[in-house]
C-alpha cells in the first residue's frame, strides 16, 4: 500500500503480506509516523508509512 493508504489504517484492521491471505496480521497501533502490526505467527512489526509497500488489506 502507499504511505497515504497506510496513514488511513485503523486499529483492528486485518492486513496481509505480499497479498498472501494466510500471512496475515492485525493493526495494533498507528500514528503519524508508523504502524504496528501483530502478525498471526506472533511476530510484531513496526513500519514507517513509507515502508508498507508489501502490506495489503486482507480480503474479508
VEXZA-353731 format. One line per 2 residues: number of its first residue (from 0); their letters; for each residue x, y, z of C-alpha. Coordinates in Angstrom, 1 decimal, m for minus. Layout:
% VEXZA-353731
NUM	a	X,Y,Z; ...
This chain:
% VEXZA-353731
0	xx	0.0,0.0,0.0; 1.0,3.6,m0.4
2	xx	2.0,5.8,2.5; m1.3,7.7,2.1
4	xx	m3.2,4.4,2.4; m1.1,3.4,5.4
6	xx	m1.8,6.6,7.2; m5.6,5.8,7.0
8	xx	m5.3,2.4,8.7; m7.3,1.9,11.8
10	xx	m6.5,m0.3,14.9; m8.1,m3.7,14.3
12	xx	m7.8,m3.7,10.5; m6.7,m7.0,9.1
14	xx	m3.8,m6.9,6.7; m1.6,m9.4,4.8
16	xx	1.9,m9.6,3.5; 2.6,m9.7,m0.3
18	xx	m1.1,m10.5,m0.9; m0.9,m13.8,0.8
20	xx	m4.0,m14.1,2.9; m2.5,m16.9,5.1
22	xx	0.3,m14.5,6.0; m2.0,m12.1,7.9
24	xx	m2.0,m9.8,10.9; m3.9,m7.1,12.6
26	xx	m3.0,m3.4,13.0; m2.4,m2.8,16.7
28	xx	m1.3,0.9,16.7; m0.8,3.7,14.3
30	xx	0.3,7.3,14.5; 1.7,10.0,12.2
32	xx	4.9,8.1,11.6; 4.4,4.4,11.8
34	xx	2.1,1.3,12.1; 2.4,m1.6,14.5
36	xx	1.2,m4.9,13.2; 0.9,m8.1,15.2
38	xx	1.2,m11.0,12.7; m0.7,m14.2,13.2
40	xx	2.6,m16.1,13.7; 3.2,m14.0,16.8
42	xx	5.8,m11.6,15.3; 5.2,m7.9,15.8
44	xx	6.5,m5.3,13.3; 6.8,m1.5,13.5
46	xx	6.9,0.0,10.0; 7.1,3.6,8.8
48	xx	4.2,4.5,6.5; 6.7,4.6,3.5
50	xx	7.8,1.1,4.3; 4.4,m0.6,3.8
52	xx	4.6,m1.3,0.1; 4.4,m5.1,0.6
54	xx	1.4,m4.9,3.0; m2.1,m5.1,1.7
56	xx	m5.6,m5.0,3.2; m6.8,m8.6,3.8
58	xx	m9.8,m9.8,1.9; m12.9,m10.0,4.1
